[in-house]
Amino acid sequence: MRTYLAILLWASGCLAVDAMVFFRGSAGTGLKDMVGQNGNHGVPLRRAKRGWMWNQFYLQEEYTGTDNQYVGKLHSDMDREDGNVRYVLSGDGAGTVFVIDENSGDLHVTRSLDRETKATYTLKAQAVNRVTGRPLEPETEFIVKIHDVNDNEPRFPKEVYMATVPERSNAGTSVIRVMAEDADDEMFGLAAKLVYSISQGHPYFSVEPSTGIIRTALGPDEMDRERREHYQVVIEAKDMGGQRGGLTGSTVVNISLTDVNDNPPRFINRIYQFNVAESAEVGAPIGRIRAVDPDIGKNAEMDFTIVGGEGQDVFDITTDKITQEGILAVKKPLDYEKKKSYDLHIQVQNPQLDVRFLALGTKDTAMVRVTVDDVDEPPVFDRFSYIMEVKENAPVGTAVSSVSAMDPDIKEQSFFRYSIDRRTDPDRLFNVHAGNGSIFLLKTLDREESAWHNISVIAAEFNNPQQTSRVPVYIRVLDVNDNAPKLASFHETFVCDNAKPGQKIHTITAEDADDPIGGHRFLFTLALEGSVKPNFTLKDNQNNTASLFTRRAGYGRLQQSAFLVPVVISDGEYPMLSSTGTLTVRVCACTRDGNMEMCSAEPLSSSAGLSTGALVAILLCVIILLLIVVLFAALKRQKKKEPLIISKEDVRDNVVSYNDEGGGEEDTQAFDIGALRHPEVMEDGGKQRRDILPPETLYPPPPLRRVPPHTPTSRNNADVRDFINQRVQENDSNPTAPPYDSLATYAYEGNGSVAESLSSLGTASSEGEQDYNYLSEWGPRFRKLADMYGGEDSDRDS
């Protein structure tokens, strides 16, 4: 009915517009006369009044007729209907969407219009002279508005919506809001007024008709995720306020219930049974205990604990974070012989609880029975470690102590074999009796070398040698008095040459490798050889030290530069042992205040043995003797190797051979015949020849003899005779001098010369004839030599 009423109103409006358009009135807008001349006729122009009283048209969309839809009629007062006026249209859609009859001014639309595409059109119309084309009046603007019809159904932005709501929510809990859109004009009629309804999803959800908000429709007990988790809801939107004839659009909303912790975990079984070997190590898992929780995520996490039973301190249970299972493990070592089974009470609950559902329960309990299985166990020593003692002077074979092991198994008792781990006793100082575990010595011990010995003893079953165990044994070596005390260190001190009697010069300390229980007690005395006419006195301080005092005044450095003081040191143990140490006291020059200024360059050692300097001197003497022996051996070998005359080829003209090459031109000390003519040389007895031993000789040279003046000889001959006699006596009395004075010999320098010997001795001794013609080939000089030797031969032959 409303639709028909709207059409009737629209038709009435169109007729009124037409009537107004055709109405001609004088109620203008105060038009004035136009001032000016017409160029063609000379008639002054006047401004005409407008004849359009209406500037807006209405047109309904979605026209379905076959002819062009009539919009209205345009007419001007200047139109005398004589055909001189032409109507012109411009603006939105002019000529295409809208057309005007240029003669009558009728306005039509050429197509069906869609308000949702374009709701208004702005057009301009003008009346012009058909002949001249000049406008007869100003251009007029008008608007064509499109009336809406319900031609668009509601549309949702999404075809499918996803939403969630916690399970066990109260009725009316908001889930999601969905809103549709309608392209029709909401200001005109009810074409865009939407109403929402739910077509699928009853009775779980509802929707508000005006807002599109979806809410839960059932109570908490009905909305249980564990029974149903997903729901599909269809929402419809209808325009025209939901009245009949309205258009409808729909969308799908998938709603999921989110989990809440409304279910406690439950054990699958009431009793669980496990077996574990008594040899299981601490931390070894025994088994897994499973419980179920219909919740998911964090709400399904479980916490297992042992709340009662006999083995709360023996076993432990943890939760596997991935599978949410309880893992039962060994917490302490098990012993089948002590306890064969355990009963435990296990509890499981969620670590995160929801206070809204505490009344539904939060935990569950079950019983776990653990049975311990017997295994063949290794031997067990009666102690975790052994500490033994033995004296260091104990003979080989002495029993130190013993170890003992037992079989922990009840079913079968085994015998053991004891041994020592040789990696802990590499020197093989100890051994153990294989049957009774008695430990005895294989070698004597020395506490001063090692006061403790740590070894490991192994016990193995006879029937099953793989079953072994070991125990540490700590053996302490007890001390006996087998080391004599001695001076604590190298002792050397000094005494001033101006020292006074009774002056303390040094404090003596001692050391002992032994370690008596009550501590050391040393006694100090002077040795017997040092107590005879002693230069010093010794006082025992009764605190393991002694003080050395001067006995007299004045110690001359030139008379004696050092004193050796022997000190006897004894210990207070049984048997008493003692030793003698030597203290070296050097005599030093001191000031009046007792400050040392100078001592001897070479300090003496406190020991009675040789000093370092003496040892070095002895070593140097040995080296020199060895060098002399090697030198004599080399000279003897050289004399054997190089004789004076080796072969016939080496026959010399002169029978005297020289093996001393002398000093050359620089040898100014050699024998000079000129010295025989200068008697003053005899007075200089300090000069020595270089060919004799220069240092002191075994026998001193005899004094020079003077020739009496009455000797019937010339002075020169007497001086020469005395000089020669003196030299002869010197050489006769010196066994190291050569047997001749100035005779120089030259050793044979070897063979290998291409030229043969030219000695006449060799030539005379040869039995064959010599041919010297080859000398002619060496040159003119040798040619004369060849003639000489050849001539002599010829003469000799004749």
C-alpha positions in Angstrom: 0.0 0.0 0.0 2.9 2.3 0.8 4.4 1.6 -2.5 1.3 2.7 -4.3 1.1 5.8 -2.2 4.7 6.7 -3.1 3.9 6.3 -6.8 0.9 8.5 -6.5 2.8 11.3 -4.8 5.5 11.1 -7.4 3.0 11.5 -10.2 1.3 14.5 -8.5 4.7 16.1 -8.1 5.5 15.8 -11.8 2.2 17.4 -12.8 2.8 20.3 -10.5 6.3 20.8 -12.0 4.8 20.8 -15.5 2.2 23.4 -14.4 4.8 25.6 -12.8 7.0 25.3 -15.9 4.3 26.5 -18.1 3.2 29.2 -15.8 4.1 32.7 -17.0 4.1 35.4 -14.3 5.5 38.8 -13.8 6.8 38.1 -10.3 10.4 38.1 -11.4 13.5 38.9 -9.5 13.5 42.6 -10.3 14.7 42.4 -13.9 16.0 45.6 -15.3 16.0 46.9 -18.8 19.0 46.0 -20.8 20.8 49.1 -22.1 22.3 48.8 -25.6 21.7 48.9 -29.3 20.9 46.0 -31.6 23.4 46.0 -34.3 21.1 44.9 -37.0 17.8 46.7 -36.2 18.8 49.6 -34.1 16.2 48.5 -31.5 17.4 48.9 -27.9 17.6 45.6 -26.0 15.6 45.1 -22.9 16.2 42.4 -20.3 13.4 40.0 -20.3 11.9 38.4 -17.3 12.6 34.7 -16.5 9.6 32.4 -17.0 11.1 29.3 -14.9 9.8 29.2 -11.4 11.0 25.6 -10.6 14.6 24.4 -10.7 14.4 20.8 -9.5 13.0 17.6 -11.1 12.5 14.1 -9.6 12.9 10.9 -11.5 12.4 7.3 -10.3 15.2 4.8 -10.8 15.1 1.5 -12.5 12.5 2.6 -15.2 11.5 -0.5 -17.2 9.3 1.1 -20.0 10.1 0.8 -23.7 9.8 4.6 -24.5 12.0 7.3 -23.2 10.9 8.4 -19.8 9.4 11.9 -19.7 11.1 14.2 -17.2 9.4 17.6 -17.8 9.0 20.6 -20.1 11.2 23.7 -20.4 9.6 27.0 -21.7 10.8 30.6 -22.0 8.7 33.8 -22.1 10.7 34.8 -25.2 9.1 31.9 -27.1 6.2 33.3 -29.2 5.8 29.8 -30.7 6.7 31.1 -34.1 9.7 28.7 -34.5 12.4 31.4 -33.8 13.4 29.9 -30.4 15.6 26.9 -30.0 16.2 25.2 -26.6 19.8 24.0 -25.8 20.7 21.6 -22.9 24.1 21.1 -21.3 25.5 19.5 -18.1 25.7 15.9 -16.7 24.5 13.4 -19.3 23.2 16.0 -21.7 22.8 14.5 -25.1 23.3 11.0 -23.9 21.3 10.3 -20.7 19.1 13.4 -21.1 17.7 14.8 -24.4 15.6 17.9 -25.0 13.3 18.7 -27.8 14.8 22.0 -29.2 11.4 23.2 -30.5 9.1 22.4 -27.6 11.5 22.1 -24.7 10.4 18.6 -23.6 13.0 16.8 -21.5 13.3 13.0 -21.6 15.7 10.4 -20.2 17.0 7.8 -22.6 17.8 4.9 -20.3 17.1 3.4 -16.9 19.0 5.1 -14.1 20.5 3.6 -11.0 20.5 5.8 -7.9 23.3 3.7 -6.3 25.5 4.6 -9.3 24.5 8.3 -9.5 21.9 10.0 -7.3 21.7 13.5 -8.9 22.4 15.2 -12.2 23.1 18.9 -12.7 21.9 20.3 -16.1 21.8 23.7 -17.7 19.2 25.0 -20.2 19.1 28.1 -22.4 16.9 29.6 -25.1 18.7 31.0 -28.2 17.6 32.6 -31.4 17.3 30.0 -34.0 18.5 32.3 -36.8 21.3 34.3 -35.1 22.2 31.7 -32.4 22.3 34.5 -29.9 20.9 33.7 -26.4 17.6 35.2 -25.7 18.1 35.0 -21.9 20.8 33.9 -19.4 21.5 30.2 -18.9 19.6 28.5 -16.2 20.8 25.5 -14.0 18.5 22.9 -12.6 18.9 19.5 -10.8 17.4 16.1 -11.6 17.2 13.9 -8.5 16.7 10.1 -8.7 14.1 8.6 -6.4 15.3 5.3 -4.7 13.5 2.0 -5.0 14.4 -1.1 -3.0 16.5 -2.8 -5.6 19.6 -3.8 -3.4 19.7 -6.6 -0.8 21.8 -6.4 2.4 25.4 -7.6 2.1 27.9 -8.7 4.8 31.6 -7.7 4.5 32.6 -11.3 5.0 31.0 -14.5 3.8 32.4 -16.4 6.8 33.3 -15.1 10.3 35.4 -16.9 13.0 34.7 -16.4 16.7 35.5 -17.9 20.0 33.9 -17.9 23.4 35.0 -19.7 26.6 33.3 -22.8 27.5 30.9 -22.8 30.5 30.1 -19.1 29.8 26.8 -17.7 31.2 23.8 -17.2 28.9 24.0 -13.9 27.1 27.7 -13.7 26.9 28.7 -11.7 23.8 30.4 -13.6 21.1 30.8 -11.4 18.1 28.9 -8.6 16.2 28.2 -8.9 12.5 26.8 -5.9 10.5 25.5 -5.9 6.9 25.4 -3.0 4.5 22.5 -1.9 2.1 23.2 0.3 -0.9 19.6 1.7 -1.0 18.8 5.2 0.3 18.3 5.0 4.1 16.8 8.6 4.0 13.9 7.6 1.8 11.5 5.0 3.0 12.5 1.7 4.6 14.6 0.3 1.8 17.8 0.4 3.9 16.4 -0.4 7.3 17.9 -3.8 8.3 16.8 -6.4 10.8 19.0 -9.3 11.9 17.9 -12.9 12.7 19.5 -16.3 13.2 18.5 -19.0 10.9 20.9 -21.7 12.1 22.5 -22.1 15.5 19.5 -22.5 17.8 19.3 -23.1 20.7 22.9 -22.4 21.5 23.2 -18.8 20.2 21.0 -15.8 19.6 21.4 -12.4 17.8 20.1 -9.0 18.6 17.8 -7.9 15.7 18.9 -4.2 15.5 22.7 -4.5 16.4 23.7 -7.9 15.0 25.5 -9.0 18.3 25.6 -12.7 18.7 25.3 -14.0 22.3 25.2 -17.4 24.0 21.7 -18.7 24.6 22.4 -21.6 27.0 23.8 -21.9 30.5 27.3 -23.1 31.5 26.4 -26.8 31.8 25.2 -26.9 28.2 28.3 -25.1 26.7 30.9 -27.8 27.5 33.9 -27.9 25.2 34.6 -31.5 26.1 31.1 -32.5 24.7 31.0 -30.1 21.7 33.7 -27.7 20.6 32.6 -26.2 17.2 29.3 -24.5 16.2 28.2 -23.0 12.8 25.7 -20.1 13.0 23.9 -18.5 10.0 22.8 -14.9 10.4 20.3 -13.1 8.1 19.9 -9.4 7.5 16.5 -8.2 5.9 15.7 -4.7 4.7 12.3 -2.9 4.7 12.5 -3.2 8.5 12.0 -6.9 8.2 8.6 -6.6 6.5 7.3 -8.8 3.8 8.7 -8.0 0.4 12.1 -6.9 1.8 15.4 -8.2 0.5 17.6 -10.6 2.5 21.4 -11.3 2.9 23.1 -13.9 5.0 26.6 -14.9 6.4 28.1 -17.8 8.3 29.7 -17.5 11.7 31.9 -20.4 12.9 32.1 -20.3 16.7 34.5 -22.4 18.8 34.5 -22.9 22.5 37.8 -22.2 24.2 39.0 -24.5 27.0 38.9 -23.7 30.7 40.4 -25.9 33.5 37.1 -27.5 34.5 38.3 -31.1 34.6 40.9 -32.6 37.0 43.3 -35.3 35.8 42.4 -38.9 36.5 44.6 -42.0 36.7 43.8 -44.8 34.2 44.4 -47.5 36.9 44.0 -47.6 40.6 47.1 -49.7 41.1 50.4 -49.8 39.2 53.0 -52.5 39.4 56.8 -52.1 38.6 59.9 -54.2 39.1 63.5 -52.9 39.5 66.8 -54.6 40.0 68.6 -53.8 43.2 71.7 -52.8 41.2 69.8 -49.9 39.6 71.8 -46.7 39.8 70.4 -43.6 41.5 68.3 -41.6 39.0 67.5 -44.7 36.8 63.8 -44.7 35.7 61.6 -47.5 36.8 58.4 -46.9 34.8 55.8 -44.4 33.6 52.5 -43.6 35.2 49.8 -42.2 32.9 46.8 -40.1 33.8 44.2 -38.4 31.5 42.8 -34.9 31.5 40.1 -33.9 28.9 41.3 -30.3 29.0 43.9 -29.1 26.6 47.0 -26.9 26.6 48.1 -25.5 29.9 44.9 -26.7 31.5 46.0 -30.3 30.8 49.5 -30.0 32.4 50.0 -32.4 35.3 52.0 -32.5 38.5 52.8 -35.9 40.0 54.0 -36.3 43.6 54.5 -39.1 46.1 52.2 -38.4 49.1 52.6 -41.5 51.1 53.8 -45.0 51.4 57.0 -46.8 52.5 59.5 -45.5 50.0 59.0 -41.7 49.9 62.7 -41.3 50.5 63.8 -44.1 48.2 61.9 -43.2 45.0 61.1 -40.0 43.2 58.6 -39.1 40.5 58.8 -36.3 37.9 56.6 -35.2 35.0 57.4 -35.5 31.4 56.6 -32.1 30.0 55.9 -33.5 26.5 53.7 -36.5 27.2 52.5 -35.4 30.7 53.4 -38.7 32.2 54.8 -39.4 35.6 58.3 -40.9 35.6 59.1 -43.0 38.6 62.9 -43.2 39.4 65.3 -44.5 42.0 66.3 -41.9 44.5 68.6 -44.0 46.8 70.4 -47.3 46.3 68.3 -50.4 46.6 69.1 -53.5 48.6 67.2 -56.7 48.0 68.5 -58.2 51.2 67.1 -55.3 53.3 63.8 -54.7 51.6 62.1 -56.5 48.7 59.1 -54.3 47.9 57.7 -50.8 48.4 54.1 -49.4 48.3 53.7 -45.8 47.2 50.8 -43.4 47.1 50.9 -41.2 44.0 48.9 -38.0 43.5 48.3 -36.1 40.3 46.8 -32.6 39.9 46.9 -29.6 37.6 49.5 -27.0 38.5 47.1 -24.2 37.4 43.7 -24.3 39.0 40.5 -22.4 38.2 38.8 -21.3 41.3 35.4 -21.4 39.6 35.6 -25.1 39.3 37.2 -26.2 42.5 34.0 -27.9 43.5 34.4 -30.3 40.5 37.6 -31.7 42.0 41.3 -30.9 41.5 43.4 -34.1 42.1 43.4 -37.9 41.9 45.4 -40.6 43.7 46.6 -44.1 42.9 48.9 -46.8 44.5 52.2 -48.0 43.0 53.9 -51.2 44.1 57.6 -51.5 43.4 59.3 -55.0 43.7 63.1 -55.2 44.1 64.7 -58.0 42.1 67.8 -59.7 43.5 71.1 -59.6 41.5 74.6 -61.0 41.9 76.3 -58.1 43.7 80.1 -57.5 43.9 81.9 -57.9 47.3 81.5 -55.2 49.9 84.4 -54.2 52.1 83.6 -53.6 55.8 85.0 -50.1 55.5 84.9 -47.4 53.0 88.7 -46.9 53.4 91.5 -48.2 55.6 94.3 -46.4 57.4 97.3 -48.4 58.4 100.7 -47.7 60.1 104.1 -49.4 59.8 107.6 -48.4 61.0 110.1 -47.4 58.4 112.7 -49.9 59.7 110.2 -52.8 59.5 111.8 -55.8 57.7 110.6 -57.3 54.4 107.6 -59.5 55.0 106.2 -57.6 58.0 102.4 -57.7 58.1 101.0 -54.2 58.1 97.3 -54.9 58.5 94.5 -56.6 56.7 91.3 -55.8 54.7 88.0 -57.8 54.7 85.1 -58.0 52.3 81.8 -59.9 52.4 79.2 -61.1 49.9 76.0 -59.0 50.2 73.9 -61.7 48.5 71.8 -63.9 50.9 71.1 -66.7 48.5 74.7 -67.7 47.8 77.9 -66.8 49.8 81.1 -66.6 47.7 84.8 -66.6 48.4 87.0 -63.8 47.4 90.5 -63.3 46.0 92.4 -60.2 47.1 94.9 -58.3 45.0 96.6 -54.9 44.8 96.1 -52.6 41.9 99.7 -52.2 40.7 98.9 -48.9 39.1 98.6 -47.5 42.6 101.8 -49.3 43.7 104.3 -49.1 40.8 107.3 -49.7 43.0 105.8 -52.9 44.3 106.4 -52.0 48.0 103.4 -54.0 49.3 101.5 -57.2 48.6 98.3 -58.7 49.9 97.5 -62.3 50.8 95.0 -63.5 48.2 92.9 -65.5 50.7 92.8 -63.5 53.9 93.5 -59.9 52.8 96.6 -59.5 54.9 98.9 -56.7 53.6 102.7 -57.1 54.1 105.9 -55.5 52.9 107.8 -56.4 49.8 110.5 -53.8 50.3 111.8 -51.7 53.2 110.3 -48.2 53.5 111.9 -44.9 54.2 109.8 -42.3 55.8 112.1 -39.5 54.7 111.4 -40.4 51.0 107.6 -40.9 51.4 105.6 -40.6 54.6 102.4 -42.0 53.1 101.5 -44.6 50.5 98.1 -44.8 48.9 97.2 -48.1 47.3 93.9 -49.8 46.2 93.0 -53.4 47.1 90.7 -55.3 44.8 88.3 -58.1 46.0 87.0 -60.4 43.3 84.6 -63.4 43.5 86.0 -66.8 42.8 82.9 -68.0 41.0 82.4 -64.8 39.1 85.7 -62.8 38.7 83.8 -60.0 36.9 82.2 -59.1 40.2 84.9 -56.9 41.8 85.1 -54.0 44.2 88.0 -51.9 45.4 88.8 -50.0 48.5 91.5 -47.3 49.2 94.2 -48.1 51.7 96.3 -45.3 53.2 99.6 -46.6 54.8 101.4 -44.2 57.1 105.2 -44.8 57.6 106.2 -44.2 61.2 109.5 -42.5 61.9 112.5 -44.1 63.6 115.6 -42.3 64.6 117.8 -43.3 61.7 119.2 -39.9 60.6 121.9 -37.9 62.5 121.4 -34.2 62.8 123.6 -31.8 60.9 124.2 -28.2 60.4 121.2 -26.5 58.9 123.1 -25.1 56.0 126.5 -24.0 54.7 128.0 -22.2 57.7 130.6 -19.6 57.3 131.1 -16.5 59.4 133.9 -14.1 60.3 135.7 -12.7 63.3 137.2 -9.2 63.5 140.9 -9.1 63.9 140.4 -6.7 66.8 137.7 -8.8 68.5 137.6 -9.0 72.3 137.3 -12.2 74.4 133.8 -13.5 75.0 132.3 -11.7 72.0 129.4 -13.6 70.2 130.2 -14.0 66.5 127.6 -16.5 65.3 124.4 -18.6 66.1 124.5 -22.2 65.0 121.3 -24.1 64.0 120.8 -27.7 63.0 118.3 -29.9 61.0 117.3 -33.5 61.1 115.4 -35.5 58.5 113.6 -37.5 61.2 110.3 -36.3 62.7 110.1 -37.3 66.3 106.7 -37.1 68.0 107.9 -34.7 70.7 109.9 -32.6 68.3 113.6 -32.2 67.9 116.1 -31.7 70.8 119.6 -30.9 69.6 122.8 -30.9 71.7 125.9 -28.8 70.6 129.5 -29.4 71.7 132.9 -28.7 70.4 134.6 -31.7 68.8 137.6 -33.2 70.6 140.1 -31.8 68.1 138.6 -28.4 68.5 138.7 -28.3 72.3 142.5 -28.5 72.5 143.8 -24.9 72.7 140.5 -23.6 71.3 140.3 -20.2 69.8 136.5 -20.1 70.4 134.0 -21.4 72.9 130.6 -22.8 72.2 127.5 -22.4 74.3 124.3 -24.6 73.9 121.3 -22.3 74.1 118.9 -25.2 75.1 116.6 -24.2 72.2 118.1 -26.2 69.3 120.7 -23.4 68.7 124.2 -22.7 69.9 126.3 -19.5 70.1 129.9 -19.2 69.2 132.1 -16.8 71.3 135.7 -15.6 70.9 138.1 -17.0 73.5 140.9 -14.5 73.2 141.6 -11.0 71.9 143.2 -10.2 68.6 143.2 -12.5 65.6 146.0 -11.7 63.2 145.1 -12.0 59.5 148.7 -12.4 58.5 149.2 -15.2 60.9 146.1 -17.2 60.1 143.3 -16.0 57.8 140.7 -18.6 58.8 139.8 -21.1 61.5 137.9 -24.3 61.2 135.7 -25.0 64.2 134.3 -28.6 64.4 130.9 -28.8 66.1 129.3 -32.1 67.3 125.5 -32.1 67.0 123.5 -34.9 68.8 119.8 -35.6 68.9 117.8 -36.5 72.0 116.2 -39.6 70.6 116.9 -43.3 71.2 119.3 -44.4 69.9 121.1 -41.1 70.0 122.8 -40.1 66.8 125.3 -37.4 66.2 127.4 -35.8 63.5 130.3 -33.3 63.2 130.0 -30.2 61.2 132.7 -27.7 60.5 132.1 -24.0 60.9 134.5 -21.7 58.9 135.5 -18.5 60.7 137.4 -16.0 58.5 139.5 -13.3 60.1 138.5 -9.9 58.7 139.6 -6.4 59.2 137.0 -4.4 61.0 136.4 -0.9 62.2 136.2 -0.1 65.9 132.4 -0.5 65.7 132.8 -4.1 64.5 131.9 -3.5 60.9 133.7 -5.7 58.5 136.0 -3.9 56.0 138.1 -6.5 54.3 138.5 -10.3 54.4 140.7 -12.8 52.6 139.9 -13.2 48.9 139.3 -16.9 49.0 136.8 -18.1 51.7 137.5 -21.5 53.1 134.9 -24.2 53.0 133.4 -25.3 56.3 133.9 -28.9 55.4 137.1 -30.8 56.1 137.6 -31.8 52.4 139.3 -30.0 49.6 138.2 -26.5 48.6 137.0 -25.6 45.1 140.2 -23.9 44.2 142.2 -26.9 45.2 140.1 -29.1 43.0 140.4 -26.7 40.1 144.2 -26.7 40.5 144.4 -30.5 40.6 142.3 -30.7 37.5 144.5 -28.2 35.6 147.6 -30.2 36.6 146.0 -33.4 35.3 145.2 -31.7 32.0 148.8 -30.3 31.6 150.3 -33.8 32.3 148.0 -35.3 29.7 149.0 -32.6 27.1 152.7 -33.3 27.9 152.3 -37.0 27.3 150.5 -36.4 24.1 153.2 -34.0 23.0 156.0 -36.4 23.7 154.2 -39.2 21.9 153.7 -36.9 18.8 157.4 -36.0 18.8 158.5 -39.6 19.1 156.2 -40.5 16.2 157.5 -37.7 14.2 161.1 -38.7 14.7 160.4 -42.2 13.6 158.5 -41.0 10.6 161.1 -38.5 9.4 164.7 -39.8 9.5 167.6 -37.5 8.7 168.5 -39.4 5.5 165.7 -41.3 4.1 166.9 -42.7 0.8 169.7 -42.5 -1.6 168.0 -39.7 -3.5 168.3 -37.5 -0.4 172.1 -37.7 -0.1 173.4 -34.2 0.7 176.9 -32.7 -0.1 177.1 -31.6 3.5 176.8 -34.4 6.0 175.4 -32.0 8.6 171.6 -31.8 8.4 169.6 -28.9 10.0 166.2 -29.5 11.5 165.9 -26.1 13.1 164.8 -23.3 10.8 165.7 -20.6 13.4 164.0 -17.3 13.9 164.9 -15.6 10.7 165.9 -12.0 10.5 164.1 -11.2 13.7 166.1 -13.7 15.8 168.4 -11.3 17.5 169.0 -13.6 20.4 170.7 -16.3 18.3 174.4 -16.9 18.6 176.5 -14.1 17.2 180.2 -14.6 16.6 180.7 -10.9 17.2 180.0 -11.6 20.9 183.4 -13.4 21.1 185.2 -10.2 20.4 183.4 -8.1 23.0 184.3 -9.3 26.5 181.6 -7.0 28.0 179.0 -9.4 26.8 180.2 -11.9 29.4 179.2 -9.6 32.2 175.6 -9.7 31.0 174.5 -13.0 32.4 170.8 -12.2 32.4 170.3 -12.9 28.7 169.3 -16.4 27.7 169.2 -18.0 24.4 166.0 -19.0 22.8 167.1 -22.4 21.9 167.4 -23.5 25.6 165.0 -23.6 28.5 164.7 -20.1 29.8 163.4 -20.6 33.4 165.5 -21.8 36.3 167.5 -24.9 35.7 168.1 -27.9 37.8 171.6 -26.8 38.7 172.7 -23.2 39.1 175.3 -22.0 36.6 178.9 -21.9 37.9 180.3 -18.4 38.5 182.5 -16.8 35.9 186.2 -17.3 36.2 188.5 -14.4 35.7 191.9 -15.0 33.9 194.8 -13.6 36.0 196.5 -10.7 34.5 199.8 -12.5 34.5 198.5 -15.1 32.1 200.8 -15.1 29.1 197.9 -14.8 26.8 196.3 -12.0 25.0 193.1 -10.6 26.6 191.0 -11.4 23.6 191.9 -15.0 23.6 191.3 -15.3 27.4 187.9 -13.8 27.1 187.0 -16.2 24.3 188.3 -19.2 26.2 186.4 -18.2 29.4 183.2 -17.7 27.4 183.4 -21.0 25.7 184.2 -22.8 28.9 181.3 -21.2 30.6 178.9 -22.3 27.8 180.3 -25.8 27.9 179.7 -26.1 31.7 176.2 -24.7 31.3 175.3 -27.2 28.7 176.9 -30.1 30.5 175.1 -29.4 33.7 171.6 -28.8 32.1 170.0 -32.1 31.0 167.3 -30.2 29.1 169.6 -28.3 26.8 170.4 -29.6 23.4 173.8 -31.3 22.9 175.1 -28.6 20.7 175.3 -24.8 21.0 174.3 -23.2 17.8 174.1 -26.1 15.4 170.8 -25.7 13.5 169.4 -28.7 11.8 166.7 -28.8 9.2 164.5 -31.7 8.9 163.7 -33.4 5.7 160.7 -31.7 4.2 159.5 -34.6 2.1 159.7 -36.2 -1.3 157.9 -35.6 -4.5 160.2 -33.2 -6.4 160.4 -33.8 -10.2 164.1 -32.9 -10.3 166.4 -35.6 -9.0 169.2 -35.0 -6.6 172.3 -33.1 -7.9 174.6 -34.3 -5.2 178.0 -35.5 -6.3 177.9 -38.0 -3.6 174.9 -39.6 -5.0 176.4 -39.5 -8.4 179.6 -41.1 -7.3 177.8 -43.8 -5.4 175.7 -44.8 -8.4 177.0 -47.7 -10.2 175.6 -46.9 -13.6 176.5 -44.2 -16.0 174.5 -41.0 -15.9 173.2 -39.3 -19.0 173.0 -35.5 -18.6 172.1 -34.7 -22.1 168.5 -34.0 -21.1 169.7 -30.9 -19.3 170.4 -29.3 -22.7 166.7 -29.1 -23.3 166.2 -26.9 -20.2 167.9 -23.9 -21.6 171.4 -22.4 -22.2 172.2 -22.3 -18.4 171.6 -26.0 -18.0 173.4 -26.8 -21.2 176.7 -25.6 -19.6 176.0 -27.9 -16.6 175.4 -30.8 -18.9 178.8 -30.2 -20.6 180.6 -30.0 -17.3 179.2 -33.3 -16.0 179.4 -34.9 -19.4 183.0 -33.8 -19.8 184.1 -35.1 -16.4 182.7 -38.4 -17.2 184.5 -38.5 -20.4 187.7 -37.5 -18.7 187.2 -40.0 -16.0 186.6 -42.7 -18.6 189.8 -41.8 -20.5 
